[in-house]
Amino acid sequence: GLDLLEALCAAESASGAGTSLGDLAASLGLKRTTAHNLLKTLTLCGYAENTGEGRYRVGWRLARLARHVMLQDAASARFGETAAWMSAAAHGEAMVVTVLLHGRRRVVARAAGTQVIRVDADAVDHSQPGMWSTVTGRVLAAFCSSAELVEVVGREGSPSTDQWPAAASGLDAALGGIRSSGLAEDCRRGVASLAVPFLSPGGRLLGAVGTYLPEFRYGEVRRSGLLEVLRQGARRLGDAVTEGSRPAPALR
């Protein structure tokens, strides 16, 4: 079963499209029936997933396990470097890297920012706790698996109007809007915030990156520049996870 998981991970890293039962069985020297029975068990447990097209990929529980590793291994140092790079590229705005664990948003790395007038992202988090009050939390909820979303709602409940005004017309519609646009943003109480996901090659959620800044600096040109910085950072963070021990791209 563990060999099958390794094969699924390798296939997803290579193409993101998953792999067929026949290819998995052949690569491990297993009978198709044996491979099928093992995959059925892994799928029921959430460690593998049948795409519905005769192909298999890693499941949501394995993705969550990878996020646990992010908090502990050397990749976290790369996350800190990337957060610092994003802050510098965004002319000193505050940056944050987050992951979803057991239905809750967890901060992996921060860059405080160097602007004379800047937002204290840590203070914002403490003043607006929970998934729904922050743009990175909303991104995590929008791009996580359906099983994890059930877990999020079970822990956090549905967002209140104060936490997320846009969700007043329905949580599913609000999350769908984030998925279709690929970002979440908010401007309230003098603070502007913007966030995007970082994903595996197969499109599975790994985490979210975001920025906070005073609302008076958040014009259209500034927004466009910050969005590009966040998306570049998201690609770097995805590489830090999927490349494992390979050297991280040089930060320029």
Secondary structure, DSSP 8 states (H G I E B T S, - for coil): -HHHHHHHHHHHHHTSS-EEHHHHHHHHT--HHHHHHHHHHHHHTTSEEE-SSSEEEE-HHHHHHHHHHHTTSTHHHHHHHHHHHHHHHTTS-EEEEEEEETTEEEEEEEE----SS---HHHHHHHS-SSTTSHHHHHHHHHS-HHHHHHHHHHH-S--TTT-GGGGG-HHHHHHHHHHHT-EEEEETTEEEEEEEEE-TTS-EEEEEEEEEEGGG--HHHHHHHHHHHHHHHHHHHHHHHTTTS------
